[in-house]
Amino acid sequence: MKHRLPLGWMSVWIACVIGAWAGPAQSLVLTTRHVYGREYVAMGDVMRVFGLRGQVNRDRTVMLTSSQVRVRLTVDSREAEVQGVKYWLSAPLALHSHQVWVPAIDVVKTLDPLLRRTGLAAAWPLRTIVIDPGHGGPDQGTHARNGLSEKVLTLDLAKRLQVLLTQRGYRVLLTRNDDREMSLDSRSAFARAQKSDLFVSLHFNSSAPSAEPRGTETFCLTPAGAQSTSTKGSTLSVADFVSFSGNRFDNDNVVLAHCIQQGLVGRTGAVERGVKRARFEVLKDLTCPGVLVECGFLSNASDVRLISQSTHRDRLAMAVLAGIETYKKAANR
């Protein structure tokens, strides 16, 4: 069927692709179809909207490129790569009626903000940043075999990042400045009370008992109408359609996550685990853009050797700083 898409909330599934926030009201005709019970956009329309060339390879990967853009998708897979950063679509890329189809919500909530920087809703200028050192008090988080504790590492990293951001002129606050217990909802409440313009929650990962996974990954809030990255089934639940206050900043969230993840990989050489979506408590009730960053695996010996070094934690702080600064520039503010 054909949809002529107006601007505004009723066009939440697709209209963002037209770059509406950059100028007067516009509309765009896009071909959509229900495939596997979801709304999809024809790949041809995606290419046209973003000015991309397309190539389907024998391994069923689809490469979309321009002079400045590189997107890799795979038929029947949720895995994707946008500008060198891994992503997981809300549903698999579909081959139907001799055409390739992209989940409509991923066109709106991933491709459009990343490629066109449209729909950014954050209040500017960016002045106040809240850094959230994960865990604390009796909640120690995860542990490394050498005794390193996540709650200690996150506070150490948060203080390093606070110094760097303060030097750049930002007002920087920590949700905790010492080893104290804090509930998840009190962390986002603190950011709201401080009228924060940005929220970054810092963590270290674990895959115990497996010691194999390593690297960094950055999470942003799952958009309403989509499944979180870790969801195994293909059926959307009622909970997947709940919208939280943090979803107001869906486009900002994914751009911020993208910039920080690029910074982490580029500046520390970490294994790229990509940008993922989750409905974490600390992200749901924010009134500003926010992300949760997993800075390495305390269950992996190679990651632990690096994390144990003060110089590496300096690099991690510099990488997150670089991501925030890149996000600020990307938003053209």
Secondary structure as UniProt FT lines:
FT   STRAND          2..5
FT   HELIX           9..11
FT   TURN            12..14
FT   HELIX           15..18
FT   HELIX           20..22
FT   STRAND          28..35
FT   TURN            36..37
FT   STRAND          38..42
FT   HELIX           43..50
FT   STRAND          53..56
FT   TURN            58..59
FT   STRAND          61..65
FT   STRAND          70..75
FT   STRAND          79..82
FT   TURN            83..84
FT   STRAND          85..88
FT   STRAND          93..96
FT   TURN            97..98
FT   STRAND          99..103
FT   HELIX           104..106
FT   HELIX           107..111
FT   HELIX           112..116
FT   STRAND          128..133
FT   TURN            137..138
FT   TURN            145..146
FT   HELIX           150..167
FT   TURN            168..169
FT   STRAND          171..174
FT   HELIX           184..193
FT   TURN            194..195
FT   STRAND          198..205
FT   TURN            208..209
FT   STRAND          216..221
FT   TURN            224..225
FT   TURN            229..230
FT   HELIX           238..241
FT   HELIX           245..249
FT   HELIX           250..268
FT   STRAND          272..278
FT   HELIX           281..284
FT   STRAND          290..297
FT   TURN            298..299
FT   HELIX           301..307
FT   HELIX           310..330
FT   TURN            331..332
//
